[in-house]
């Protein structure tokens, strides 16, 4: 069995890299200007499919992903990731709404941290989470990319 590996490909955002755990599960997305983990480059069916679906999404041809994703972490973090996946294309939620939905109504900051540390940005749409006070908030890939993703989905926060 092969080990974890990484594949990089050009998108409308720039070069994006995706990692696979060696068992066919996508476990990382690295947006442009991210530090890449030291891994063997490879091309697997799962990575080819991830690249295909990412490019379809970024070109407006896909609104949902159908990939085998792996995100490890605490029960809290897993609940946040699952709730992020429930946010429909073209809609946003606040950090407070996510905290309330997972049963931790006072944990907005912890939700923000879980979003910041999301290993699968775009595939797990943390870009759809915004502050209650308005604006875009932060994003691990940078606010410009968050704005571009929300614009792509037809969300106008300005």
ZIDA-V336971 format. One record per helix or strand of 3 or more residues. SS is the DSSP state (~ for helix, > for strand). FROM is the first residue (numbers start at 1). LEN is the number of residues. Records with the same first field share a line. If there is no record, write none. Layout:
SS = FROM-LEN  FROM-LEN
//
This chain:
> = 5-7  14-7  26-5
~ = 45-14  75-10  95-7  108-9  126-3  143-10
//
